[in-house]
Amino acid sequence: MSSLADTQRAFAAYLRDGRVPAPPPGFDPQAAALYRRLFRRNLDALLSRNFPLAHALLPAPAWAHLIDDFCRVHAARTPVFPRIGGEFVAFLQQRAADAEAPWLAELARHEWVEQELRIDATPLPTHDPAGDVLAGIPVCSPWLRLHGYRWPVHQMGPAAALAAPPALPTWLLARRDTQGQVIFAVLSQWSARLVALLMLPGVQTGEQRLQQLAEEAGAATDPGFLAHARTQVLQLRAQGSLLGTRID
């Protein structure tokens, strides 16, 4: 068994690292080389589809080098092929930022959100769809993602490359609707904080979370702020980001 495990590890190292000159003993060199090329080609094709904008913005040699590094050094936690894009995002987040593309990890995170939501099989939690999301404890859709970015990743493209990030972060809310479509919305700082509060576990009602938001904003006595926040909560309910209220 030890010999078999050692052989498997050696062959895996050969497949993953193009610098390894030959497969371990017992493997046909030509067949092994073909298998290595197919492994690398399939992974490149998958990631190019998952991250089309990152692939388009990087020079071809830089993209090829990135895929080589990913194959060689990243220890994936899932064998599920459609989820490999998430592993690529983790790889980019762990490595040092590229001086030529400091936005790369954030752009990849943004591009992956859509695929991540499309394949998310999390069932809807138990909830009261007719519940009052202000008076009760709101229940968020599991198909909801809130991310803050230093770079305006939703605006990036070949004609919109940036040398430095803007002063204010970009907040994007992604949700999957009942037809399976993924929809993105740009949020203000306080709208993003409202969504973050609503997504927190706990027993606070929607109104209590609004009060917390108002206190953080220094607007606890501002009826206009609270009225606007209540309207946003009801909009989140109408679009399906809030499913209803918790059933105790």
Secondary structure as GFF3:
##gff-version 3
##sequence-region A 1 248
A	DSSP	alpha_helix	2	16	.	.	.	ID=ss1
A	DSSP	alpha_helix	29	50	.	.	.	ID=ss2
A	DSSP	alpha_helix	52	57	.	.	.	ID=ss3
A	DSSP	alpha_helix	60	73	.	.	.	ID=ss4
A	DSSP	three_ten_helix	81	83	.	.	.	ID=ss5
A	DSSP	alpha_helix	84	94	.	.	.	ID=ss6
A	DSSP	alpha_helix	104	119	.	.	.	ID=ss7
A	DSSP	beta_strand	138	140	.	.	.	ID=ss8
A	DSSP	beta_strand	144	149	.	.	.	ID=ss9
A	DSSP	three_ten_helix	153	155	.	.	.	ID=ss10
A	DSSP	beta_strand	170	176	.	.	.	ID=ss11
A	DSSP	beta_strand	182	187	.	.	.	ID=ss12
A	DSSP	alpha_helix	189	199	.	.	.	ID=ss13
A	DSSP	alpha_helix	206	216	.	.	.	ID=ss14
A	DSSP	alpha_helix	223	239	.	.	.	ID=ss15
A	DSSP	beta_strand	242	245	.	.	.	ID=ss16
###
